[in-house]
Amino acid sequence: MAAIDLPTPAFMDSDELRMLQDAVDQFLSVHADTEALARWREQGYVDRATWEAAGQAGLLGMMIPEAYGGAGADFRYEAILMERLGLRNALNFAVPLHNAAVVPYLVDYANEAQKARWLPGLVTGENILAIAMSEPGAGSDLQSMRTTACKDGDSYVINGQKTFISNGYHANVIIVAAKTDANAGSKGISLFVVDTDKVAGFERGRLLHKLGQEGRDTAELYFSDMRVPADCLLGGEGQGFSMLMAKLPQERLVIGWQAIGMIEAALQATIDYVKDRNAFGKTLFDFQNTQFKLAECKTQATIAKTFLYHCTEQLLAGKLDAATASMAKYWITEAQGKIIDECLQFFGGYGYILDYPIAEMYKDARAFRIYGGANEVMKLLIARSL
């Protein structure tokens, strides 16, 4: 029996989705084994060869239209991929960011020339995506960003700094949010697609040393009179904030699906452990406290996944609103933290040893309540709907 034995809803059940699940599991068995996971954490990033292998396996850019090399898939396929990554403790491989958080900006807002220029390489792994929004003084408050982009002839000159950028260490196509009108508030924000290998004035900072998710490369980015062609502007001037707001609900479900995968992995590992571990002449599972605590965890996990299915169905129908997406991100990541904390306790001292995946999950889960909009901001967005 699975950790969450919840019937799969009809909209998530098809031969194609089951085939994808098998393909992802096979890929991870080869490319994300215990040795690879440890290497990613030690070096601070996932090897470029792994990205290229994911491209060869058809796991990159699945939502990119077939005309540009993708599968033309919908969000269900990304949900399967994210959940399997979580179940295998392989979420340091930031494919969900590339696929389901950043690709949609290019699919939905790029013109035909831009799509032909960038999308094919995102399927093969030749290009790796990142999105640069957060700054040292502007995280969840995007309107406070200070990075600027000034029009100069047939180019824009960008100056500023970004931080906490996932995939920032080796992404070579980065969507950069900058202000083209510093006096227009949110209406002055624009988005630029930057080929980092083709511009001067771009610099990557050091890999940031984090509390968890050590293998998910995170870096600072610097722009010093970085000149980009005018045709790198995505949409039009001043449209950046509205595009960001339109895509954030899906990004919050991306976080939710990764969180649910990690919850399931933690629960299954804990159930297996307590049924095998003996104390005072019986297994840990035989104690009523163990059964009650795990019953609570399973209930929370089942509620979380049920709500996530609902939100995913709403997203597919074009009906997911910002408040509901914020509820999903907030509630599921809070449940994630509580459940993994409870699970770690059952491992006793071993739960504090990094050789055990539960310890890695405990560290990795903490950031889920921060990125994609801190949970306090989620509550603010929910409150606005009251």
N, C-alpha and C positions, 0 to 999 in steps of 0.2 A: 504494500500500500504506500502511495506517495505521501510526502509530508503534508500536502494539501490535496486531499482526494475530492476535488471539486469537479463536477461534470464540465467538460468543455462545451461552451455555448456553440450553437450551430454556426454562427458567423465565423468562428475561429477553428472550425473543423472541416478540413478538406484533404484530399489526397495530396495536393500540392504542398500544403502546409506541413503535413506529416513527412513528406519527402525532404522538405527543407530542414526540418528538425533532425532527421537522420544525417543529412549532409553536414549540418553544423556540428553535431556530435562527433562525426568522423574527423572533421577538420581539427576540432579541438583536441581530440585524442592524439593526433599526430603533432600538432603545432603548439599546443598549450598544455603539455604534460607538466608534472611536478618540477622537473628540471628547468623548463622554459619559464614557468611562473616565478621561480626563485631568481633566475637570471634577469628577468625584467625588473624585478624589485631592486636587485643589487646595482644594476647599471642605470636605472632611472628612466628607462624607456623600452618600448617594444621594438624589436629588430625590424629594420626596413624590409628584410626578406620575408618576414611574417605578413606584413601588409601586402606584399606582392603575391604571396601564396593565397591570401584571402581573395585577392582579385582574380586569380586563376580559378579559384573554387566558386566564383560567382557570388561572393558574399559582400562585395563592395558596391555601393551605389545601386542597390536593388530597386529603388524607386525612380531611378533615372529612366526616361523613355527608351524604348528599344532602338529608336532612330539614332541614339547617341551611345549605344552599346550596353545599356542597362536592361533590366528585366521588365520595366514598366509595372513593378509590383506596388501594392499599397502598404499601409502602415502595419497590417497584420503580420507581414513577413518580417518586418523589423522587430516587432514584439517577440516573435519566436526566437530570433537571433539574440535579443537582449536577455530573455529569460534563460536561454541555454548558457550564455556567457556567465550569468550569475550563478547558475547551478554548478558550473565547473570552476568557480572562483577565478574567472579569467576576465573580470571587468576592468582590469588595468589596460586591456587592449581596447582603446577608445574608438572602436568601429561605430558604436551607436552615435557618438558625436559627429563623426564624419558622415554617416549614412542618413540618420534621421533628424539630426538637429541642424546641420549646415547645408547639406545637399538641397533641401527644399527651397532655400533662398534662390539658388541658381535655377532650379527647375521652374519655379513660379514667377520670378522677377527678372531673370536675364533675358535679353533679346536673342534673336536667333544666332547672330554672329558670336555673342558671348557663350551661348550654349555649345556651339560647335567648337569653340576654342577651349573650353574647360571641362565639359562633362565627360568626354570619352576617357580622359586620363584619370578621372575619379573612379571609374569602374575597374581599371586595370591595376591601380595602385601606383601608377606613375606619379599621380598627384595626391597629396594627403591634405585634407581640409582642417582649418581651424577658424574660429570666429573670435575677433578681438573686440570685446566690449568693455570689460572691467578695467579700471585704472586704480592707481594707489589711493586716490581720493574719491573714487566713484565706482561702487560695486553694484548693489541693487538699484541705486539711484542713478539711472543712466543719463538723466538730463544734466547731471553735474559734470559730465565728462569734459576734459579740457583739450583733448587732441583736436587739432584743427586741420582743415584742408582748404587751401586758397587756390582759386582758379588763376592760372598763368598761361595764357595762350591756349594751346591745345593740350595742356597738362594741368594736373592738380599737384600742389606741393603740400605734403603732409608732415606735420610736426607733432610730437607727443610721445606718450608712453602708455603701454598696456601691461597688465599683470594678471597672474593666475590663469594664463592662457593654456588650456589643455591642447595637446598636440603641438604646442608652440615650439618645441625643440626641433622638430623636423617637418612640420607642415610647410609646403611650398606654394600653396594657394590659400591665402588668408583673407577673409572678409573683415575689413577694418571699419569700425564706426568712428566717424569724425564730424566735427561741426564745420559746416560750410558757411554758417551764419551764426556767429557767437552771441548775437543779440536776440535770436528768435526762439530761444528755449528749445523745446522738443522738436519744433518745426524747423530747426536749423541743423538737425542731424542727418547725415547722408552715409551711405554705405559704399565702400570701394572694394573691388576684388583685386588683390595684389599678388602678382607672380613674384615671389620673394627672390627667385633666382635671376630675375631680369631687371631689378631696380637697384639704384644706388641710394645710400642713406638709410638702409634697413639694417638693424642689428638685433641679434638675439642675446638676451641676458643669460645668466647661469640657469641651470636646472634648479628649480626650487626644491628644497628638502622639506618634505611634508610629514605630518603625523601619520598618515596612511596613504594608500594608493600610490606607493612609491614607484611602481612601474608605469604609471600613467604620466607621461612626461608633461611637465607644467613649467612654463618659462615666462620671463618678462620679455617684452618686445619694445624696441626703441625706433622712432622715426625722426631722422634729422634731415630736414629739407629733402625728404624722400619724394621724388618726382614720379608720378604715375600718369600714363596716358588718360585723356578724358574719357576714352571708351571703356575704362575700368569702372566708371560710375555705374552702380546698380540701380535701376529705376531712374529717378530724377533727383535733383537736389532737394533736400528737405523731406524726402520720403522715407528716410532711414528709420525713424522712430516708429512710424506706423507699420513698417514691415517687421520690425523687431517685435512689436506688440502682437501682430497677427500670428507670428510663429512661436511665441513663447508658450501658448497652451500645449502645443505638440511637444515642445522641449520638456515641459513638466511631466507629460506622460512618458517620455523617454526616461526620465529619472525614476518615475514610478515603476516601470517595467524592470529596470535594472535592480531596483530595491526589492521587488518581489522575488526575483531570481535569487538574490542573496538571502532573503528570509527563508525561502524553501531549502536552500543549501544548508543554512545554519540549523534549521529544524531537523532535517534528515540526519545530519551528522550527529546531532545531540541525541536523537532517538536511538540511533545505532549504538552510541557510546554508553548510554545509561542501561541499555539492555545487556551490554557485555560486561560492564564494570561492576565488581562485587564490593560490598561493604557491610560489615556486621552480619555476615552469613547469608546475605541475599543480594540480588542485583539492585542497583540504584532505582531501576524502574519499578521495583516492587514496593517502594515507599510511596505512601499516599501523597506526600508533598510533591514528589516528582511528577506523579500522574496529574495532580491538580495544576501545577505550574505549566506543564506542557499542554494541558487542556486549554488553559488560558491563552497560551501562545498560539496554538493551532486555531482557536476561535478568532483571535485578532488577525492572523494571517489569512484566514478564509474570508473574513469581512473585507480585508484590504484587496484581495484578488477579485472578489465579486464586484466591488466598486470600480476597480481598474478595468475589468471587462466592460462594465457599463460605460465608462468614460471613453474607452477605445471604440465602442460601437457608435457613440455620439460623435467622436472625431471623424470616423469614416463617413458618417452621414452629413458632415459639415455643420453639426449642431453643438459642438463642445464650446462652451463659453469660458471666459477667463476665470470667473469665480469658481466654477466646478473643477477646472483643471488645477486651480490653486488648492482646492480642497484635497484633491488626489495627491498632489505633491506633498502638501503639509502632512496629511494624516498618515499616508503610507510610509513616509520617511521617519515620522515619529514612532510608528509601530515597529519599523525596522530596528531602530535604536533600542527600544525596550525589549523586543524579542531576542535580539542577539545578546544583549546584556544578561537576560535570564538564562539563555542557553550557555553562555560562557561559564556561569556559576556552577553548572553541573559538572564541568570538567575539573573543578578544583584548581589546584596548582598548575595542572597541565593547560588550563585555559589561558594562562599567562605566558605560555611558551610559544614562541613564534613558529615552531615546527608544526603546530596544530593550526589548521585552516581557520578554526573559530577565532583564534587570536588575531589573525590577519583581517578577518571580516569585522571584528570589533573596531579595529582602527579604520578600516576602509569606509565603514558605514557613517562615520561621524560627519564627513563632508557633505553627505546627501542633504542634510538639513540646512546647508549654507548655500551651495551653488544652485544655479537656475533660479535665483531669487531666494533670499533667506526666508525661513518659515514665518518669521515675524511679518515680512512683506506679504506673504501669502495670506495671513490673517487680515491684513489691511485691505487687500483686494477683495476678500470674501465679505468683509464688513461693508464695503461700498455697495454690495448687492442687497443689503438688508432694507 
